[in-house]
Amino acid sequence: MLSRRVCAGVRSAVAASHPTPSNARTFAAIAAAQGPARAPSMSDITPDSASTFNERQKEFREGLVSAQKKREQEESQSHLSGNLSASAASTGEGHALFGKTLGSLTSSNAEEARARESSGDGKKKGGALSSLIYGTPEGRELDKDIERSFSQVLARGKYVHSIVFHEVKPDKVEEYVDLVGKWYPRMASMPEHGVHLVGSWRTEVGDCDTFVHIWEYQRYEGYHASLNAIQHHPDFPEFDTKLKSLIHGKRSSLMQEFSFWPTTPPRQLGGLFELRSYTLHPGNLLEWETHWRRGLKARREVMEGVGAWFVQIGELNTVHHLWQFANLEERKVRREQSWSIEGWGETVHKTVPLIQTMKSRILIPMPWSPVA
């Protein structure tokens, strides 16, 4: 598992894969190659696609490892030339600086924040994390502390993601695909908009004729700036008017990544996706994060994760996990394999009581989706 610090470096190392003016033509070429607008479906996935998927997955993961090593080397050189030289100025200051630097490399902000919550005056307040549930005496005592540091405990903090659900009129699907397939890649390719399109998908199993889009912004400031820039684009009013005529419902939420699971950079592995959405009982998000942090290691050995987010504005107490599989049969096989890995059974046992409702959607990536 990559650390938060290294994951940020990996994300930077693969930033070239994001839409930029230099590859905006690539998006246009993809859209043009598709010919007439057509929504993708399960029938586009060949039943024997597992071997190809596995080869692409291996290549993608090896690329991430290579980027991680490069980033670690750069950081090591930077620390040696910067922090260590400064620490030599004074023994006392040197020890303090070394301790700070070591801490930033060996523990995540989430762990540090969690430690601050459980220790204030040197006396542990809450005991096991499972006791930090709203409604218990400990939970009520720590409500304010938890709320104040919620983002620092759970999230990486660098990015804000929006998830948008468009419920399209059944007889307008082709028009929708044509409209959005031209507009979204175009907007994402303009650096002045400051936004990355993580991916676009069509629901194959679940809420049919529903399209899911995930966008990435640089914190909330970036979200505001991006909305302002796009809505002041001269072609936006025409696009917005047309879109409203094609859909009968729209839902959106603002989310943040869990600190232990950064969103994947763009990739083309093929196959299909599963979006699993959980509505938790209020106050259980910290406990959910703790158990999933442990369980993800088991899952990642046999499954390819895309990202995990918790909603901060919108459908509160909701967690979204996105996974990618070669096909439905491979999804079944991989999920069954999870149970043979130590730690996964305990994760399920601990998290099921935290859930109010859960939903699974099978998604097919759109032709312009960076993650597909």
NUSEVEX-329599 format. One record per residue: x, y, z of N, C-alpha, C in turn; residue number from 1. Coordinates in steps of 0.1 Angstrom, whole numbers. Example, Ala and Ser with C-alpha at 12.3 -4.5 7.8 and 13.67 -1.06 7.14 Angstrom:
REM residues 2
n_xx  n_yy  n_zz  ca_xx  ca_yy  ca_zz  c_xx  c_yy  c_zz  pos
132  -57  78  123  -45  78  132  -33  78  1
128  -22  71  137  -11  71  129  0  79  2
REM end
This chain:
REM residues 372
n_xx  n_yy  n_zz  ca_xx  ca_yy  ca_zz  c_xx  c_yy  c_zz  pos
8  -12  0  0  0  0  9  12  0  1
6  22  -9  14  34  -10  10  43  1  2
19  51  7  16  61  17  9  72  10  3
3  81  18  -4  93  13  6  102  6  4
18  103  12  28  112  7  33  107  -7  5
36  94  -8  40  88  -20  29  88  -31  6
17  86  -26  6  86  -36  4  99  -43  7
7  110  -35  6  123  -41  17  124  -52  8
29  118  -49  39  119  -59  36  111  -71  9
30  99  -69  26  91  -80  16  98  -89  10
6  105  -82  -3  112  -90  3  123  -98  11
13  130  -93  21  140  -100  28  134  -112  12
34  122  -109  42  115  -120  34  111  -132  13
21  109  -129  12  105  -140  3  116  -145  14
6  128  -140  -3  140  -143  -4  142  -158  15
6  138  -166  6  140  -180  -6  132  -186  16
-11  123  -179  -22  115  -185  -35  123  -184  17
-36  133  -176  -48  141  -175  -50  149  -187  18
-63  154  -190  -66  162  -201  -58  175  -201  19
-51  178  -211  -43  191  -212  -45  195  -227  20
-41  208  -230  -42  212  -243  -35  203  -253  21
-24  197  -249  -16  188  -258  -23  175  -261  22
-32  170  -252  -39  158  -256  -54  160  -257  23
-58  173  -258  -72  176  -261  -76  169  -274  24
-67  169  -284  -70  163  -296  -72  148  -295  25
-66  142  -285  -69  128  -283  -83  125  -279  26
-89  134  -270  -103  133  -267  -112  135  -279  27
-108  145  -287  -116  147  -299  -115  136  -309  28
-103  130  -310  -102  118  -319  -110  106  -314  29
-110  104  -301  -118  93  -296  -133  95  -299  30
-137  107  -296  -152  110  -299  -155  108  -313  31
-146  113  -322  -148  112  -337  -148  97  -341  32
-139  89  -335  -138  76  -340  -150  67  -336  33
-158  72  -327  -170  64  -323  -181  65  -333  34
-180  75  -342  -191  76  -352  -204  82  -345  35
-215  78  -350  -228  82  -344  -228  79  -329  36
-235  88  -321  -236  87  -307  -243  74  -304  37
-236  66  -295  -242  53  -290  -238  51  -276  38
-247  47  -267  -243  44  -254  -237  30  -253  39
-226  29  -247  -220  15  -245  -228  6  -237  40
-226  -7  -239  -234  -16  -231  -226  -29  -228  41
-231  -38  -220  -224  -50  -216  -220  -58  -228  42
-228  -57  -239  -225  -65  -251  -212  -61  -257  43
-207  -50  -254  -194  -45  -259  -182  -52  -253  44
-184  -59  -242  -173  -66  -235  -173  -80  -239  45
-162  -85  -244  -161  -99  -248  -160  -108  -236  46
-166  -119  -237  -166  -129  -225  -152  -133  -221  47
-143  -134  -231  -129  -139  -228  -119  -128  -226  48
-124  -117  -220  -115  -105  -219  -106  -105  -206  49
-107  -115  -198  -99  -115  -185  -84  -115  -187  50
-79  -122  -197  -65  -123  -199  -59  -109  -203  51
-66  -102  -212  -62  -89  -217  -63  -79  -205  52
-74  -80  -197  -75  -71  -186  -63  -73  -176  53
-60  -86  -173  -49  -89  -164  -36  -83  -169  54
-33  -84  -182  -21  -79  -187  -20  -64  -185  55
-31  -57  -188  -31  -43  -187  -30  -39  -172  56
-37  -46  -164  -36  -43  -150  -22  -44  -144  57
-15  -55  -149  -1  -57  -144  8  -46  -149  58
6  -42  -162  14  -31  -167  11  -18  -160  59
-1  -15  -157  -5  -3  -149  1  -3  -135  60
0  -14  -128  6  -14  -115  21  -13  -115  61
27  -19  -124  42  -18  -125  46  -3  -128  62
37  4  -136  40  18  -138  39  26  -126  63
29  23  -117  27  30  -105  39  28  -95  64
44  15  -95  55  12  -86  68  20  -91  65
70  21  -104  81  28  -110  80  43  -106  66
68  48  -107  66  62  -104  69  65  -89  67
64  55  -81  67  56  -66  81  57  -63  68
89  48  -69  103  47  -66  110  60  -71  69
106  65  -82  112  78  -87  109  89  -77  70
97  89  -72  93  100  -63  100  99  -50  71
102  86  -45  109  84  -33  124  89  -34  72
130  86  -45  144  91  -48  145  106  -48  73
135  113  -54  135  127  -54  133  133  -40  74
124  127  -33  121  132  -19  133  130  -10  75
140  118  -12  152  115  -4  163  125  -7  76
165  129  -19  175  138  -22  172  152  -17  77
159  155  -18  154  168  -13  156  170  2  78
153  159  10  155  159  24  169  160  28  79
178  153  21  192  153  24  198  167  22  80
194  174  11  200  187  8  193  198  16  81
181  196  20  174  206  27  173  205  42  82
165  195  47  162  194  61  174  190  69  83
182  181  64  194  176  72  204  187  73  84
206  195  62  216  206  63  211  217  73  85
198  219  73  193  229  83  194  224  97  86
192  211  99  192  205  112  206  205  118  87
216  207  110  230  207  115  233  220  122  88
225  230  121  228  243  126  228  243  142  89
220  235  147  219  234  162  215  220  166  90
221  215  176  218  201  181  203  200  185  91
199  210  193  185  209  198  175  211  186  92
178  221  178  169  223  167  170  212  157  93
182  206  156  184  195  147  175  183  151  94
176  180  164  167  168  168  153  171  166  95
148  183  169  134  186  167  130  185  152  96
139  190  143  136  190  129  136  175  124  97
146  168  128  147  154  124  134  146  128  98
130  149  141  118  142  145  106  145  137  99
105  158  134  93  163  125  94  156  112  100
106  156  106  107  150  92  104  136  92  101
109  128  102  107  114  103  92  111  105  102
85  120  113  71  118  115  63  119  103  103
67  129  94  59  131  82  61  120  72  104
72  112  73  74  101  64  68  88  69  105
67  87  82  63  74  88  49  73  93  106
42  84  94  28  84  98  19  93  90  107
7  90  88  -2  98  80  -8  109  89  108
-14  119  83  -21  129  90  -33  123  98  109
-39  113  92  -50  107  98  -46  101  111  110
-35  94  111  -30  87  124  -27  98  134  111
-20  109  130  -17  119  139  -29  126  145  112
-39  128  137  -51  135  142  -59  126  151  113
-58  113  148  -65  103  156  -58  103  170  114
-45  104  170  -38  103  183  -41  116  191  115
-43  127  184  -46  139  192  -60  138  198  116
-69  132  191  -82  130  196  -83  121  209  117
-74  111  208  -75  101  219  -66  105  231  118
-57  116  229  -49  120  240  -48  135  240  119
-52  141  251  -52  155  252  -42  160  263  120
-46  156  275  -37  160  286  -29  149  291  121
-26  139  282  -18  128  286  -26  116  290  122
-40  118  291  -49  107  295  -58  104  284  123
-58  91  281  -67  86  270  -81  89  273  124
-89  95  264  -102  98  267  -112  88  263  125
-110  82  251  -122  74  246  -120  59  245  126
-108  54  247  -107  39  246  -106  35  232  127
-112  23  229  -111  18  215  -120  26  206  128
-116  27  193  -123  35  184  -137  31  182  129
-140  18  185  -154  14  183  -163  21  193  130
-158  27  203  -166  34  213  -169  48  209  131
-162  53  198  -164  67  193  -176  67  184  132
-188  63  189  -200  63  181  -210  73  188  133
-216  81  179  -225  90  185  -236  83  193  134
-240  88  204  -250  82  213  -243  76  225  135
-231  72  225  -224  67  237  -219  79  245  136
-216  77  257  -211  88  265  -198  94  259  137
-189  84  255  -177  89  249  -179  96  236  138
-188  91  228  -191  98  216  -196  112  218  139
-205  114  227  -211  127  230  -200  136  235  140
-191  131  243  -180  139  248  -171  144  237  141
-169  136  227  -159  139  217  -165  144  204  142
-178  147  204  -185  151  192  -178  164  186  143
-175  173  194  -170  186  189  -156  184  184  144
-148  176  191  -134  173  186  -134  166  173  145
-143  156  172  -144  148  159  -148  157  148  146
-159  165  150  -164  173  139  -153  183  135  147
-145  189  144  -136  199  141  -124  193  132  148
-121  181  135  -109  175  128  -113  164  118  149
-126  163  114  -131  153  106  -124  151  93  150
-122  162  85  -115  162  73  -101  157  74  151
-94  163  84  -80  159  86  -78  145  90  152
-88  139  97  -87  125  101  -89  116  89  153
-99  119  81  -103  109  71  -98  112  57  154
-96  124  53  -93  128  39  -79  131  37  155
-75  130  24  -62  134  19  -62  149  19  156
-73  156  16  -74  170  17  -70  178  5  157
-62  172  -4  -57  180  -16  -68  181  -26  158
-77  172  -27  -87  172  -38  -101  171  -32  159
-110  177  -40  -125  176  -38  -130  169  -50  160
-139  160  -48  -145  153  -60  -160  155  -59  161
-166  156  -71  -180  157  -72  -185  144  -80  162
-196  138  -75  -202  127  -82  -216  132  -87  163
-218  130  -100  -230  136  -106  -238  124  -112  164
-251  123  -109  -259  113  -115  -270  120  -124  165
-270  117  -137  -279  122  -147  -289  111  -150  166
-302  113  -147  -312  103  -151  -318  108  -164  167
-314  101  -175  -317  105  -188  -330  99  -193  168
-338  106  -201  -350  101  -206  -347  90  -216  169
-354  79  -215  -350  67  -223  -349  70  -238  170
-358  78  -244  -357  81  -258  -347  92  -262  171
-340  97  -252  -330  108  -254  -316  103  -251  172
-313  90  -249  -300  86  -245  -290  89  -256  173
-293  86  -269  -283  89  -279  -279  104  -280  174
-290  112  -279  -287  127  -279  -279  131  -267  175
-281  125  -256  -274  128  -244  -259  124  -246  176
-257  112  -251  -243  108  -253  -235  117  -262  177
-242  121  -273  -236  130  -282  -233  144  -276  178
-242  149  -269  -240  162  -263  -229  162  -252  179
-230  153  -242  -221  153  -231  -207  148  -236  180
-207  139  -246  -194  133  -251  -186  144  -258  181
-192  154  -263  -185  165  -269  -181  176  -258  182
-190  178  -249  -189  190  -240  -179  186  -228  183
-180  175  -222  -172  172  -210  -157  171  -214  184
-153  163  -224  -139  163  -227  -133  177  -231  185
-142  185  -237  -137  198  -241  -135  207  -229  186
-144  206  -219  -142  214  -207  -130  210  -199  187
-128  196  -198  -117  191  -190  -104  193  -197  188
-104  196  -210  -91  198  -217  -86  212  -215  189
-94  221  -210  -90  235  -209  -83  238  -195  190
-71  241  -194  -64  243  -181  -70  254  -173  191
-76  264  -180  -82  275  -172  -94  271  -164  192
-99  259  -167  -110  254  -159  -106  247  -146  193
-93  243  -146  -88  237  -133  -95  225  -128  194
-100  216  -137  -107  204  -133  -103  192  -141  195
-103  181  -135  -100  168  -142  -113  160  -142  196
-115  153  -153  -126  144  -153  -121  130  -150  197
-124  124  -139  -120  111  -135  -126  101  -144  198
-139  102  -146  -145  92  -155  -160  95  -157  199
-165  88  -167  -180  89  -171  -184  75  -174  200
-196  71  -168  -201  57  -170  -216  57  -172  201
-220  47  -179  -235  44  -180  -239  32  -172  202
-250  33  -165  -254  22  -156  -260  11  -164  203
-255  -1  -163  -260  -12  -170  -269  -20  -161  204
-265  -22  -149  -274  -29  -139  -276  -20  -127  205
-288  -17  -124  -292  -7  -114  -302  3  -119  206
-299  16  -117  -308  26  -122  -305  28  -137  207
-312  21  -146  -309  21  -160  -312  35  -166  208
-305  38  -176  -305  51  -183  -300  62  -173  209
-292  58  -164  -285  68  -155  -270  68  -158  210
-265  80  -159  -251  82  -162  -244  88  -150  211
-232  83  -147  -224  87  -135  -212  94  -140  212
-209  106  -134  -197  113  -137  -190  117  -124  213
-176  115  -124  -169  119  -112  -158  129  -117  214
-158  141  -111  -149  152  -114  -139  154  -102  215
-127  159  -105  -117  162  -95  -113  177  -95  216
-113  183  -84  -110  197  -82  -99  199  -72  217
-92  210  -73  -82  214  -63  -88  221  -51  218
-93  213  -42  -99  218  -30  -112  225  -33  219
-119  231  -23  -131  238  -26  -129  251  -34  220
-117  257  -32  -114  269  -40  -114  266  -55  221
-108  254  -58  -108  250  -72  -122  247  -77  222
-130  241  -69  -144  238  -73  -152  251  -76  223
-151  261  -68  -158  273  -71  -152  280  -83  224
-139  280  -85  -133  286  -96  -136  279  -109  225
-137  266  -109  -140  258  -121  -155  260  -125  226
-164  260  -115  -178  263  -119  -179  276  -125  227
-173  286  -119  -174  300  -124  -168  301  -138  228
-157  294  -141  -151  295  -154  -159  288  -165  229
-164  276  -162  -172  269  -171  -185  276  -174  230
-192  281  -164  -205  287  -166  -204  300  -173  231
-192  306  -174  -190  318  -181  -184  315  -195  232
-183  303  -199  -179  299  -212  -191  303  -222  233
-188  309  -233  -198  314  -242  -208  303  -247  234
-203  290  -247  -212  280  -252  -220  273  -241  235
-218  277  -229  -224  270  -218  -239  271  -218  236
-245  283  -220  -260  284  -219  -267  274  -229  237
-261  273  -241  -267  264  -251  -266  250  -246  238
-254  246  -241  -253  232  -236  -262  229  -224  239
-263  239  -215  -272  237  -203  -286  235  -207  240
-291  244  -216  -305  243  -221  -308  230  -227  241
-299  225  -236  -301  212  -242  -301  201  -232  242
-291  201  -223  -290  190  -213  -303  189  -205  243
-309  200  -201  -321  200  -193  -333  194  -200  244
-332  194  -213  -343  188  -221  -341  173  -223  245
-330  168  -219  -327  154  -221  -328  146  -209  246
-328  152  -197  -328  145  -184  -341  148  -177  247
-344  139  -168  -356  142  -159  -352  141  -144  248
-339  141  -142  -334  141  -128  -319  143  -128  249
-314  149  -117  -300  151  -115  -297  152  -101  250
-287  144  -96  -282  145  -82  -267  146  -82  251
-262  154  -73  -248  156  -71  -244  157  -57  252
-232  153  -54  -226  154  -40  -212  158  -41  253
-207  164  -31  -192  168  -31  -186  158  -21  254
-175  152  -25  -169  141  -17  -154  144  -15  255
-148  137  -6  -133  137  -5  -128  122  -4  256
-116  121  -9  -110  107  -9  -107  103  6  257
-108  90  9  -102  85  21  -87  86  20  258
-81  89  31  -66  91  31  -58  79  27  259
-64  67  29  -57  55  26  -59  50  12  260
-68  57  4  -71  52  -9  -72  63  -19  261
-61  68  -25  -62  78  -35  -68  74  -48  262
-75  83  -54  -81  80  -67  -71  76  -78  263
-74  66  -86  -65  62  -96  -62  73  -106  264
-50  74  -112  -49  82  -124  -55  76  -136  265
-56  83  -147  -62  78  -159  -56  64  -163  266
-64  55  -168  -59  42  -173  -70  36  -182  267
-66  27  -190  -75  20  -199  -72  5  -198  268
-79  -1  -188  -78  -15  -186  -89  -24  -193  269
-100  -17  -197  -111  -24  -202  -120  -30  -192  270
-131  -37  -196  -140  -43  -187  -151  -34  -182  271
-156  -37  -170  -167  -30  -164  -163  -25  -150  272
-172  -17  -144  -170  -12  -131  -182  -15  -122  273
-179  -15  -109  -190  -16  -99  -189  -5  -89  274
-199  3  -88  -200  14  -79  -209  9  -67  275
-202  8  -56  -209  3  -43  -211  15  -34  276
-224  18  -31  -227  30  -23  -233  25  -10  277
-228  31  1  -233  27  14  -238  39  22  278
-249  38  27  -255  48  36  -252  43  51  279
-244  50  58  -241  46  72  -250  53  82  280
-251  46  93  -257  53  105  -249  65  109  281
-256  76  111  -248  88  115  -238  86  126  282
-226  91  124  -216  90  134  -206  79  133  283
-208  70  123  -200  58  121  -189  59  111  284
-187  71  105  -178  72  94  -163  69  99  285
-160  74  110  -146  72  115  -143  57  117  286
-153  50  123  -151  36  125  -151  28  112  287
-159  32  102  -159  26  89  -145  27  83  288
-140  39  84  -126  42  78  -116  33  84  289
-116  31  97  -106  23  104  -106  9  99  290
-118  3  98  -119  -11  94  -116  -13  79  291
-120  -3  71  -117  -4  57  -102  -2  54  292
-96  6  62  -81  8  60  -74  -5  62  293
-79  -14  71  -73  -27  73  -77  -37  62  294
-90  -36  58  -95  -46  49  -91  -43  34  295
-88  -31  31  -84  -28  17  -72  -36  13  296
-63  -38  22  -51  -45  18  -54  -59  13  297
-64  -66  19  -68  -79  15  -75  -78  1  298
-84  -68  0  -91  -67  -13  -82  -64  -24  299
-72  -55  -22  -64  -51  -33  -55  -62  -39  300
-54  -73  -31  -46  -84  -36  -53  -91  -48  301
-66  -90  -48  -74  -98  -59  -83  -89  -67  302
-85  -76  -63  -94  -67  -70  -87  -54  -73  303
-92  -47  -84  -86  -35  -88  -95  -23  -84  304
-91  -16  -74  -98  -4  -69  -96  8  -78  305
-106  16  -79  -105  29  -86  -104  40  -76  306
-113  40  -66  -112  51  -56  -123  48  -45  307
-122  56  -34  -132  55  -23  -134  69  -18  308
-146  73  -16  -149  87  -12  -160  87  -2  309
-160  97  7  -171  100  16  -177  113  13  310
-190  114  13  -197  126  10  -196  136  21  311
-193  149  18  -192  159  27  -204  169  26  312
-209  171  13  -220  180  10  -229  172  0  313
-241  171  4  -251  163  -4  -257  152  3  314
-255  140  -2  -261  128  5  -252  124  16  315
-254  130  28  -245  128  39  -245  113  44  316
-234  110  51  -233  96  57  -232  86  46  317
-228  90  34  -227  81  22  -212  79  18  318
-209  66  16  -196  63  11  -197  56  -2  319
-188  60  -12  -188  53  -25  -175  46  -27  320
-175  34  -31  -163  26  -35  -165  22  -50  321
-155  24  -58  -155  21  -72  -145  11  -75  322
-149  -1  -82  -140  -12  -85  -141  -14  -100  323
-130  -21  -106  -130  -24  -120  -127  -39  -122  324
-134  -45  -131  -133  -59  -133  -133  -62  -148  325
-127  -73  -152  -127  -77  -166  -141  -80  -171  326
-149  -86  -163  -163  -90  -167  -171  -94  -154  327
-183  -98  -155  -191  -101  -144  -186  -114  -137  328
-182  -124  -145  -177  -136  -140  -164  -134  -132  329
-155  -126  -137  -143  -122  -130  -147  -115  -117  330
-157  -106  -117  -161  -100  -105  -165  -110  -94  331
-173  -120  -98  -177  -130  -89  -165  -138  -83  332
-156  -142  -92  -144  -149  -88  -135  -141  -78  333
-133  -129  -82  -124  -120  -74  -130  -118  -60  334
-143  -115  -60  -149  -113  -47  -149  -125  -38  335
-150  -137  -44  -150  -149  -36  -135  -151  -31  336
-126  -148  -39  -112  -149  -34  -108  -141  -22  337
-115  -129  -21  -113  -120  -10  -114  -128  4  338
-124  -137  4  -127  -143  17  -115  -153  21  339
-107  -156  12  -96  -165  16  -84  -157  21  340
-84  -144  21  -73  -136  25  -76  -131  39  341
-66  -132  47  -67  -128  61  -70  -114  63  342
-80  -111  71  -84  -98  74  -97  -93  68  343
-101  -99  56  -113  -95  50  -125  -99  57  344
-126  -111  62  -138  -115  70  -140  -106  82  345
-130  -102  89  -132  -94  100  -137  -80  96  346
-132  -75  84  -136  -62  79  -151  -62  77  347
-156  -73  70  -171  -74  68  -178  -75  81  348
-173  -83  90  -180  -84  103  -181  -71  111  349
-171  -63  110  -171  -50  117  -179  -39  110  350
-180  -40  97  -186  -29  90  -201  -31  87  351
-206  -43  86  -220  -45  83  -229  -38  93  352
-227  -39  106  -236  -32  116  -236  -17  114  353
-227  -11  107  -226  3  105  -235  8  94  354
-240  -1  86  -247  3  73  -262  3  75  355
-268  14  70  -283  15  69  -288  9  56  356
-282  13  45  -286  8  32  -273  6  23  357
-274  -2  13  -263  -4  4  -268  -6  -10  358
-260  -2  -20  -265  -3  -33  -253  -6  -42  359
-255  -15  -52  -245  -18  -62  -250  -15  -76  360
-241  -8  -83  -244  -5  -97  -233  -11  -106  361
-237  -17  -117  -227  -21  -127  -226  -10  -138  362
-214  -5  -140  -212  6  -149  -204  2  -161  363
-207  8  -172  -199  7  -185  -193  20  -188  364
-179  21  -190  -173  34  -192  -177  40  -206  365
-178  53  -206  -181  60  -218  -169  61  -227  366
-170  63  -240  -158  64  -249  -148  74  -245  367
-152  85  -239  -143  96  -235  -138  95  -221  368
-142  85  -214  -138  84  -199  -123  82  -198  369
-116  90  -190  -101  88  -188  -98  75  -180  370
-107  71  -171  -106  58  -164  -116  49  -171  371
-111  39  -178  -119  30  -186  -113  16  -187  372
REM end
